[in-house]
Amino acid sequence: MRTLVKLAFICSAIFISSCHPNNIPWEKYTSNEGAFSIYMPSPVKKKDKKGYSIFGRDVTTHFIFWEPPTFTIDKFKLFQVSYTDCPANFCTDTALMNAMLDSAILTRRKDYTDIELPIQNIGLNGYAGRAFFYDKEGSMLISVKTCIVNNRIYDFVLVSKKNYATNNEVSQFFDSFLSLK
């Protein structure tokens, strides 16, 4: 009987430790359709959504995302990459590209808040972009970055719990983006 109890205890400990948030599997995700690779938690999900974008109505946006299982919800809420093809004439002029980046990041900001958050010019692995960071009611941190690469606009969203050591995961996600063209 004691052996059975010990075995049950050991199995429970192994199961619980395997469910620990630090054991979230990460891998390099490559999107041939999106022409990029990025390091993010797995497994990822994909969804296409047709709707309004900065390029007009009925534009398809492709989403690649990871949502946590319930046992890791205390750490992260979302890792997401989305991309939309830019009309060819939008990417030929630097001033027009900067206006698109500004418009795209302001649109994304409205998805999360009506507060006037500062928009930052960023370089995302060598690609010019925009970003904002939102501390939502002291509990969640939302980081959104946008860049245009090879006639595509990419949005990167990370929602994490505040005061949780997530710097490594944040860096792995944002710093690993690579265009495949």
C-alpha positions as CSV (number, residue, x, y, z in Angstrom):
1,M,0.0,0.0,0.0
2,R,2.8,2.4,0.9
3,T,4.4,1.7,-2.5
4,L,1.2,2.6,-4.3
5,V,0.9,5.9,-2.3
6,K,4.5,6.7,-3.1
7,L,4.0,5.9,-6.8
8,A,0.9,8.1,-6.9
9,F,2.8,11.0,-5.1
10,I,5.7,10.8,-7.6
11,C,3.3,10.7,-10.6
12,S,1.4,13.7,-9.2
13,A,4.7,15.6,-8.7
14,I,5.8,14.9,-12.3
15,F,2.4,15.9,-13.7
16,I,2.3,19.2,-11.7
17,S,5.9,20.0,-12.6
18,S,5.2,19.4,-16.3
19,C,2.3,21.9,-16.0
20,H,4.5,24.6,-14.5
21,P,4.4,27.8,-16.6
22,N,8.2,27.7,-17.0
23,N,7.7,24.5,-19.1
24,I,5.8,26.2,-21.9
25,P,7.4,24.8,-25.1
26,W,8.9,27.4,-27.4
27,E,9.9,26.8,-31.0
28,K,10.8,28.7,-34.1
29,Y,7.6,29.2,-36.1
30,T,8.0,29.7,-39.9
31,S,5.2,31.1,-42.0
32,N,5.9,30.5,-45.7
33,E,2.7,32.4,-46.6
34,G,3.7,35.3,-44.4
35,A,7.4,35.1,-45.3
36,F,8.7,35.3,-41.8
37,S,9.9,33.3,-38.9
38,I,9.6,34.0,-35.2
39,Y,10.3,32.2,-31.9
40,M,7.2,31.8,-29.8
41,P,5.3,29.4,-27.6
42,S,3.7,26.4,-29.2
43,P,1.4,25.1,-30.3
44,V,0.3,28.1,-32.4
45,K,-3.1,28.7,-33.8
46,K,-4.0,30.4,-37.1
47,K,-7.0,32.5,-38.1
48,D,-7.8,34.7,-41.0
49,K,-10.1,37.7,-40.6
50,K,-11.6,39.8,-43.3
51,G,-12.5,43.3,-42.3
52,Y,-11.4,46.9,-42.0
53,S,-7.7,47.8,-42.1
54,I,-5.7,51.0,-42.8
55,F,-5.9,49.9,-46.5
56,G,-9.7,49.9,-46.5
57,R,-12.5,47.4,-46.1
58,D,-12.6,43.7,-46.9
59,V,-8.9,43.3,-46.3
60,T,-7.7,39.9,-45.1
61,T,-5.5,39.9,-42.0
62,H,-3.7,36.7,-41.1
63,F,-3.2,35.9,-37.3
64,I,-0.8,33.5,-35.8
65,F,-1.1,33.3,-32.1
66,W,-0.6,31.4,-28.9
67,E,-3.0,31.5,-26.0
68,P,-2.1,29.9,-22.7
69,P,-3.7,26.8,-21.3
70,T,-5.5,27.5,-18.0
71,F,-2.5,26.5,-15.9
72,T,-0.3,29.2,-17.4
73,I,-2.8,32.0,-17.6
74,D,-1.2,33.6,-14.5
75,K,1.8,34.5,-16.7
76,F,0.8,35.3,-20.2
77,K,-2.5,36.0,-22.0
78,L,-1.3,36.2,-25.6
79,F,1.5,36.1,-28.1
80,Q,0.3,37.2,-31.6
81,V,1.7,38.0,-35.0
82,S,-0.6,39.3,-37.6
83,Y,0.2,40.5,-41.1
84,T,-1.6,42.1,-44.0
85,D,-0.4,42.6,-47.6
86,C,0.2,46.3,-48.5
87,P,-1.0,47.6,-51.8
88,A,2.1,48.0,-54.0
89,N,1.8,51.8,-54.3
90,F,1.9,52.2,-50.5
91,C,5.4,50.9,-50.1
92,T,7.2,53.0,-52.7
93,D,7.4,56.3,-50.8
94,T,9.1,56.7,-47.4
95,A,6.7,59.4,-46.3
96,L,3.7,57.3,-47.2
97,M,5.2,54.3,-45.4
98,N,5.7,56.4,-42.2
99,A,2.1,57.6,-42.5
100,M,1.0,54.0,-42.8
101,L,3.0,53.0,-39.7
102,D,1.6,55.8,-37.7
103,S,-2.0,55.0,-38.8
104,A,-1.5,51.3,-38.1
105,I,-0.2,51.7,-34.6
106,L,-2.9,54.3,-33.7
107,T,-5.5,51.8,-34.9
108,R,-4.0,49.0,-32.8
109,R,-3.9,51.3,-29.8
110,K,-7.7,51.9,-30.2
111,D,-8.1,48.1,-29.9
112,Y,-6.9,48.3,-26.3
113,T,-7.6,51.8,-24.9
114,D,-8.8,55.3,-25.6
115,I,-6.0,56.7,-23.5
116,E,-3.5,58.8,-25.4
117,L,-0.5,56.6,-25.0
118,P,2.9,57.8,-26.4
119,I,3.8,56.1,-29.7
120,Q,7.5,55.3,-30.1
121,N,9.6,55.0,-33.2
122,I,11.4,51.7,-33.1
123,G,13.7,49.5,-35.0
124,L,12.6,45.9,-34.9
125,N,15.5,43.8,-35.9
126,G,16.6,46.4,-38.5
127,Y,13.1,47.2,-39.7
128,A,11.6,50.6,-39.0
129,G,8.4,50.5,-37.0
130,R,6.2,52.0,-34.3
131,A,5.3,50.7,-30.8
132,F,3.2,51.5,-27.7
133,F,3.2,49.9,-24.3
134,Y,0.1,49.9,-22.1
135,D,0.0,49.2,-18.4
136,K,-3.7,48.1,-18.1
137,E,-5.0,49.0,-14.7
138,G,-1.8,47.9,-13.0
139,S,-2.4,44.2,-13.7
140,M,-1.5,43.5,-17.4
141,L,1.2,44.8,-19.7
142,I,0.4,45.1,-23.3
143,S,3.2,45.6,-25.8
144,V,2.4,46.2,-29.5
145,K,4.9,46.7,-32.2
146,T,4.3,47.3,-35.9
147,C,6.7,47.3,-38.9
148,I,6.5,47.1,-42.7
149,V,8.7,44.6,-44.5
150,N,8.6,43.6,-48.1
151,N,5.1,45.0,-48.8
152,R,3.6,43.5,-45.7
153,I,2.6,45.2,-42.5
154,Y,3.3,43.1,-39.4
155,D,1.8,43.6,-35.9
156,F,3.3,41.9,-32.9
157,V,1.2,41.8,-29.7
158,L,2.2,40.4,-26.3
159,V,0.0,40.5,-23.3
160,S,1.6,39.5,-20.0
161,K,0.9,39.7,-16.3
162,K,2.5,42.6,-14.6
163,N,5.2,42.0,-12.0
164,Y,5.9,38.5,-13.4
165,A,9.5,37.8,-14.6
166,T,8.8,37.7,-18.4
167,N,11.8,39.6,-19.8
168,N,13.4,36.6,-21.4
169,E,10.1,35.6,-23.1
170,V,9.4,39.1,-24.3
171,S,12.9,39.4,-25.8
172,Q,12.8,36.0,-27.4
173,F,9.5,36.9,-29.1
174,F,10.2,40.4,-30.4
175,D,13.9,39.9,-31.1
176,S,13.5,36.7,-33.1
177,F,11.4,38.1,-36.0
178,L,13.0,37.6,-39.3
179,S,11.8,38.3,-42.8
180,L,12.3,35.4,-45.2
181,K,12.5,37.4,-48.4
